[in-house]
């Protein structure tokens, strides 16, 4: 028996997918998250699902992958390790100076976030490497050892090392790492030349500091989870998701935790892209709405868009990642009145506990409570009957807000939905309209526990006409863990001119850098035990016109570096520049800045069957429920269909509700929903 498990830990629920490769059977499961100890919900949920499925135990699991928000939450809540920094003399305050850009241009009181390393723990060492890799000032070993001892005596747990031009010559940082091991054994050490061997000093410094800050917490969490899984009998190597949409071993993730800041949402985008492309919709906008936040991303021709980093709560994080935009809008987002008496929703969330008022532990009005009041959500239970709810608690919570507004409870609840819809529409415009893409040209793929519930109103707001709801949208991020590949990214900055022609003097330099990165990828393949037949690589290069300060990433052809491959990259750059800025300058000199190699190992046995989620037999008659629909002037009797009872080819006329264990889908009046051959629910507005 060979079982494959994918587990995605969210702020409210932990989603689990189990794929039995022998039976070609897929099962999904949800359990409330345990934020104080995320590993508890994982172990309990997997154990319960194995018991329900009757599919053996942990010893029968051949593949285990996990998506987590432990690192992201530690950064946002500033609960990482006490971290020290060693940097080149004169650069101690760069972490605090950051960039001159103002977060809010006209806000004179806007504050930058507090640095993750306080000034007294940022120490300088005497050394200097030039931009060409030559050493101007050698390291002073005695001084370095003294600074290391100072950090040790001040009780730091992690040490970040960022020296000037270490991406060109990493020797000095490597010396520091060896001396730290001798003077301060047990400290978590992070070198910028390993974490981000790229230029732009502040971004490299900020990223390596974040990596060190997260290191002890993330490595401790993964080590405890690995130990628990082993105690349960798991013999397979466990994997964890990275921001780039691929998975790596726990050991590699412990070394580079900063690459996990988008661990949770990235595999949902990968899963949505694969499912939608298989259904004939390669151009999509993903809409992942959970209990705490909403993540949106744009996919073209079946490939998720990528990014070289983001600013998380005002701190620069530079690492390969999928281009995902997040807003604080989820089922647990709290509705309130601001100082001007206007209705606001989020980003504050009720989380898993106390959760929405209907959970029975709190009294704050949330988006979920609004949907319970409107009876769009089942007013008796969630999770297919496993979780009972209190609808009167929702009415009391929303009623308190209604009294302040002087409105009816139902109108207030609908107002909450309208506000959160506007928040999510704004997020989608960031990744579409603001980047030259018309959302009307794309199909929306909603997932997460609350995505299908809000998809129709959100699509209508954006002028989109087609929605594709996967069969298990509430657990798509967990399912994506079973669809994604093992992956790692390698990069190095080496600024050089790039020009077409057989006599191109840069071809040798380009070839040398790519050869170095290819060698790193080969070592990673070997260390990860990836078979030769499953290996794949892709080259990219960041290009810019000489004098520009920003680059565009384009593909670089595989194989030997030739004049033809250089010319192909330059042609792609001109086309990309035209798309991004509306013009290109073919005669201008071009610089290659940063070279990249993506390496992956294709996984075997991807799920191809429909999930087993329970429900009534196909063909059983739907129920009826009065649902508040402003389009029809108030409460209206709607048919409530069980998703499991809808066979391919079935057409549902709106208004209607489609319920399943992991989510609820609203079909608006005038819309139709059809089950396609892949058992996706395709809604036409």
N, C-alpha and C positions, 0 to 999 in steps of 0.2 A: 504494500500500500504506500503511495506517495502523495502526501498532502502538501499543498502550498498555502501559506497564510500571509495575508496583508493586513496590517493594523494601522489605522490613522487615529491619532489622539487629538481631539478638538477641545475647545474650551468648555463645551457642554456635554457632548457625547463622544464616546470612543467607538469607531466603526471597525468592523472586522469582516474580512472576506476569506472564505475557505474554498479552495479548489481541489477536488479529488481528481487526479489525473487519470486514474484507472476507470472511473465511472463517467469521466467528463461531466462532472456535476459541480455547480457553483452554489455556495450558500453565503448569505449575508446576515449580519447580526449587529445590533447596537446595544450599548450599555452606557449608563451615566459615567462621565469621567470622574476621576478622583484627583483634583488638582493638587492636593497636598502630597500625593504619592501617585503619579501617573502610571507607574508600573503595576499597581494593584488592579486597576481596571483592565489592563492588558491581560494579566494572568487570569483574572476571574472571567473575563469575557471569552478568551480563547478556550478555557476549560469548559465553560458552559456551552459554547458552540460545538465543541468536540463531543460533549455529552448528548446534545440535541441531535446532532447529525449521526451519531453512532459510528463515527469514522476513526476509531482508534484513539491514541493519545499523543502526547508531545513527541514521543520517540518515532512516530510515523511521519512527522513533519520533515520534508526534504528541503523546504525553502521557507524562510521567515524574514519578512521585510516590515519596517516600521517607519512611520512618519510622525515627527514630534515637533512640538512648539516650545520645548524646554529652553533651548537657546534663545529664541526670540523673546520669550517672556522674561528671561533673566536680563536681557538688554533693556527691554521696555520698563521693567520694574527696578532696574539697577540693583539686582541681587546677585551679581556675579562675585568672583573671588577678589580678595585684596591683592591688587596688582602693582608691580613696580616696573619702571621703564629705564632702560639703558640706551642712550642715544649719543650721537656725535656732539662734541662740545659746541655750544652756540645754538643748539636746536631743541633745548629743553622745553621751551614754551610753544613750540609749533602745534602741539596737540590742542592747546587752548586758543591760539590765534586762528587756527583753521583757515578758512577762506574769507575773503572780504565781502562775499555776497551776503546780503541781508535776508533772513528768512521771510520777513514781511516788510516790504520796501518802505511803507509809510508809517510803520509802528516804531516810534522812537524808544519805546519801553521794551521792545522784544529782547528777550534774553537767549543767549546760546545755552545749550545743555551743559551741565557740569561735566568736566572731563572725567573719564573713567579712572584715570590715575591722578591723584592729587599732586600738587607741585612738589611737596616734600619727598615724594616717592619717584619723581622723575629726575634721574641722575645722569650726569654727562661724563663721557670718557674722552681722553685725548687721542684722536686719530683723524685722518682725513684721506679719503680716496677721491681722485679726480673723476670727471665725467667719462674719461677714456679708459678708466680702470687702473691707471698708474697710482702708486701710493705716494702721497705728498708727505704725510706725517704717519709714522708707524704707531702701532698700539703700544701703550705703556702698560705692561702686564701687571706691575705692582699696583698701579692706580686702579686698574680694572678690578683686581681681586679685592681691593679695599672697598670699592663701591658695591660689589656683590655682597660683601659681609655687612655693609650698612643696610642693604635691603633685607638680608636675612634677619638681622637684629630687630628690624622694624615689623617683623611678622607678616611679610607678604607671602602669598601662596603661589603666585605666578609671576614670571618675569618676561616682559616683552623686550625684544632687541630690534632696534631700527637705526642702522647707520647709513650715512650719506653714500649714495651710489652703490649700495650693496647688491643691487640687481645686476650690476656690471661685474663687480668683484666681491663675492660672498665670503672670502677667506676670513676677514676680520670678525664677522658675525659668527662664523664657525668656531673661531678661537674662543670667543666669549661663551658660546654654548658649552665648550669643554671645561672652561674654568668655572662656570656656574655649577656644572655637575660635580666638580671637585670641592668647591667651597660651600655649596648649598644643595646637597643631595636631596632629592624628593620634591624640589620646586618644579612647577610646570613651566617649561621654557618654549617660547614661540619666537622664531626668527623671521624677519620680514623677507629675507631672500628666499625662504621656502614658502611662506604663506602667499606672498604677492610679489614676484620678481618683476615688477613693472615700475615705470617712472611715475612722476607726480608724488612728491615727498609726503605731503599731508595725507593723501588718500592711503598711501602705503602704511604710514604710521598709524592712522586711525584704524585700519583693518587689522594690523598685527596686534594692536592693543586690545581690540574687541576679541580677537582670537584667544589671547592670553586670559582676558577677563572671563571668558566663557569656559575655558579649558577645564578647570577643576570641577565645575558644576556639571557640565555635559559628560565628561569622562566618568565622573562618579555615578551619574544616573545610568549611563549605558553599561558600566561595569556591574552595577547592582541588578539591572534588568537581565544582563547576560547570565549572571549567577543564578537568578531566580529561574530563568528558562532552563538552564542546565540541571538545576535541582528537580525540575518537572520532567526531565528526560530528553530535552532537545539536544540532538547531536549535531545538527546542521549548523553551518556558519550563519549567524544572524546578520542582516543588512539594515541600513537606515538610509532614508532619503536625503538627498542634497537639494540645494536650491536650483541646480541645473536640470532637475527632473529625473536624474538617474539615482541609483543606489550604490552605496559602498559598504564595506565591512565596518562593524563597530570600531575596530582598531584604527582604521583610517579616519573615521569620523571623529574619534577622540583626539587625533592629532590636529585636525582642521575643523573645529566646531563652527567657525564663522561661515563655513560653506553650507550650514544647515539653517540659516535664518529664514528661508522659505521652504523648509522641509515639509511642512504640512500641506500647503496648497499646490505645490509643484506637480505632484503625481496626479492630482485631479485634472489638471490641464492636459497632461500626457494621456490619461485615460479617455477624456472627452475627445481629444484629437483623433485617437485611434478608432473609437466607436463611431464618431460622426463621419470620418473618411470612409469607413467600411460601408456606411449607409448612403454614401454618395454626396456628402456635404463637407468638402475639404476646407471651406472658408467659414469659420465660425467665430463667435464671441462667447467665451465661457463665462458663466455667472454662478459662482460658488458662494451660496449664502448659508452660513451656519448659525450657531447660537450667539456668537460674539461679533463676528466680522463678515464682510463680503469681499471676495477676491475675484477680480475680473482680468481677462487676458484675451488677446487676439491671436487667432491661428490662421495662417494663410497656406493654401495648398497642402494642408495636413501637417504642417510643421509649426509648432509653437514659436513665437518670436522670442529672441533671447536678449539679454542685457548684460553689461559688464559690471553692474552693481546698482546700489540704491543708497539713499540717505534714510536711515532708520532713526526716527525721533531726533533728527538733526545731526546724526553721526554718520560719517561716510563709511560705507561697507562696499569694498570692491572685490567681487568674485563672480565667476560665471554663474548666471542664474536665468531662469525664465522671466520674461517681462510681465510681471504680475503687479497690478495696482490694488491696494487694499484700503477699505474704508471701514469705520466702526459702525456697521449697520448689520445687525443679525436678529434672530428671533428673540434673543434676550436683551436687545437694546432698550434702554429705559426712556420713556417719554416724560417730558417735563415742560414747564414754562420758563422762559428765560427772563432776565430782568426787565425786558420790555413787554412781557406778557404774551410773547409769541411761542408757538408750539415747536419744541425741538425734540429730536429723537436721536439717541446715541451721542457720542461714542461710548458713554458709560453703559456697562452691561451687567445684568443680574447673574450671568455666568451659570455654572452647573448648580451652585448652591449660594444663595437661596433659590436662584432661578426665577422664572416668571411667577406671578402670584398664583396661577393655577396649579403650580407644583405643590402648593401647600406650605411653603416655608417662608415666604416673604409677602410684601404688600405693594411692591412697586409696579406700576403699569408698564408693560413691555409690548413689543410688536406681537409676540405670541398671544398675549392676553387680548390684544385687539382682534386678532383673528378668531379667538375663541368666542368673544362677544358677538362677532359678526357671523359666527357659526360656519365660517369657511373651514376652520379646523373642527374635527370631531369634538363635540362638547362633553364627551364622556371619558375618552381614553386616547393615549398615543401608543406608538410601537405595537400596533396590532392587538391591543388589549392588555399588554404587559404593564403599562404605566397608566394608572387611573389619575384623572385630573379633577380639579374643583372649578367648575365654570362660574359659580357664584363669587369665588375669590377674584376671578378676572373682572367680573362686573363691578365689584366693589372698588378694585384698584383703578379701573378706567373711569368709574363713576366719580371718584375723588377729583380726577383731572377735569372731568366734564363739568363739575360744579364750579371749578375755578374759571372755566371758559364760558359758562352760561349756555352750554349746548347739551343736546341729548347724549346719552351714553353711546348709541350707535353712530351718531355723526362724529363724535370725538374719536371713536375707534377707527372710523374710516379716514378721519384726518390724520391719525398716526400712520396709516398705510400710505396715504398720499405723500406725507413728508419723507418717510423712509424710501419710497419709490423715487422721489426727486433726488435724494442723496445718492442712490445707486445709479441713477441715470447720469448724474454728474461724473461718477467714477468711470462709467463706460465711455463717456465723451473724452475723457483724458487719454484713454488708450486707442481711441478711434478717430474722432473728429479732429482732435488737436494734433494728430499725427498724419492727417491727410487721408483717412479712411472713412467712408460713409457707412454707418452701421446698417443702413437699409440694404446694403449689398451682402450682408452676412446672415447666417442662421444662428439664433441664440441656443446655447446648450446649457440649461440650468441644472445644477446639482447642489449637493449639500441638503441638509434636512429641510431648509426653508426655500431653496431656489425655485422649484417648480410651483410653489404656492404663490410666489410674487412675479413669476416670469411673464405672464400675460399682460399684466398692467405695466410692467417695465418695458416690454417690447412695444406696446402701444405708445408709451411715452416717447420712445426713440424712433417710431415709424417703421420698426421691423415687422415683417409679415409672417415669418416662419420660426417655430420653436421646436427643437428636438429634445424630448425628455427621455434620457436613457432608462433602461428597465429598473436599475437600482441606483437612482440618483443620490439618495441619502448616504450611500456608501461608496460613491465613485472614487473618492481619493484613496480609499482602501483597495478598491478594485484596480486602480491605476498602479498600485504597488506590484500587482501581479502581471502588469502589462509593460512595465518599464524595464530598461536594461541597466546593467552595472556600468557605471560611467565615471570618468575622471577627466579633468581639464588641465592642460599644461600651457604656460605662457611665459614669454620673456620679452622685455623691451630691448630693442636694438635699432636705434634710429639710423636710417641710411636712405640715400636717394634711390628711387625706383624709376627706371626708364626703359622703354621698349627698344628692341633691336638686338641683333645677334652679338654686337660688341658691348652689350650691357655690362658695365663694370660691377654692378650690384649683385648679379646672379650668384657669384661665388659666396658673397656674404649671406644672401637669402638662403642658399643651400645649406650653409654651415649652421645657421640658427635652426632651420627645420630639422636638420640631422640630429642636433642636440635634443630637440623636443621629441622627435620620434624615438630616440634612445630612452628618454624618460618614460614614454608611453610603453615601450617594450618591457622595461623593468617592472612597470605597474602590472602589465598583463601577467608576467611570471609570478609576481608576488600575490596576485589575486586568483591564481590557478584558473585562468581563462583559457579554454582550449583554442588552438590555432584556428579552427573552422569558425569559431564564434567571434573572432576579433574584427574590429573595424575602427578606422580613424578618419578624421576629417580635418583639413587644414583651413585656417583663416588668417587674415592679416589686417591690421588697422592701418588705414591709409589717410593721408591728408595732403592738401596742397601746401607747398612750402610757405611758411608764414602763418598758417592757420594754427589755432590752439585746440581744435577738437578733431577727432578722427571718425571715420566710418569703417565699420568692419565688413569685409567682403570675403568670399570664398577664394581659396588659392588651389589651383588644380593639383591633384595627386601625382605622384611619380617624380622623376628628375626635374629639377628647376632648370627651365630653358627660357629662351627669349620668348617663345610662344606662350608659356605659362605666365610669364611676367606680363605680357601684353594682354592676356585674358583677364588677369586681375585688374589691370588698369582700365580696361573697358567696363568691367563690373563697377569699379569705383566711379567712373564718370556717370554711369546710369544711376547709381545710388545717390550721387551728389545732385543729380537732376531731380530725382524724386524728393529728396529731403529739402533742397533749397531753391528749386526751380531753375537752376542753371548749372552748367559745367564749363570748365576752362581747359579744353583738350591740350592746349599748348603750354600750360603752366607746369613747372616741375612738381613732381609728386614725391612725398617721403613715406617710406614704410616705417612704422613706429613700433608696434607690438605684434609679435607673431604668436599664433595660438594653434594648438593641436587638441582636438577632442578625441578621446579614446573610449570605446565601449565594448562590452561583451554581451552579445545577444543571449537572452534567457530562453530556456526551452519551455515547452508546455504552457503556452499562453491559453487562458480560458477562452473557450469558443461556444459554451453553452449558455442557456438562460439561467439566471439565479433561481434557487429554490427559496421562496420567501413566504410560503403558506398562502392562505386565502381560500375562497370558495371555488368549487369546480367551475370550469369554463361553461358559459351559457346560463349560469344562475342569474336570476333577475336582480337588478340594482334596487337599492332602497331609495327613500326620499327624505329630504331634510330642507327645512326653511332656511335660506341663506340670505343675508343682507347684501343686496346688489344695488348700488346707487344708480346704475344704468337703467334699472327697472323700477326705480322709485321706492325701494324698501325691501322687505323680506319677500322672497319668492321661492316656491317649491322647486328644488333642484333634484335631479337624479344623482345618486351617489354610487359610483361604480367601484367594484373591487378590481384593482389593476391585474391581479392574477387571473381574473375571469375574462379578460379581454384577449381574444385570440387575434393573430395577425389578420388584417383586413377589416377588423371591426371599426366602425365609425361612430364617434360620440358627438352629438350635437350639443352646443352650448346654449344656455348655461348648464354646467355640470361640474361635479366634483369627482375626482379619481383618487381613491385612497389606497395606500399600501403600507406595509410595515414601517418603511423608512422615510416616507414623505407623503405629502398631499399635493395634488395638482388641481389648479383652478382653470376651468375652461370658460371664458367669458361669453356673454350673449353675443350671438352672431358669428362666433368662431366654431370651427370643427376640429376634432382630434381623431387621427387615424393611426392604428397600430400597423407599423410597417413589417416587412419580412424579418427584420432583426429584433422585433418586439419593442422597438422604440415607439414612443407616443409622439407623433408629429402633429403639432397644432398649427392650423392656418388661421391667422387673425383676419 
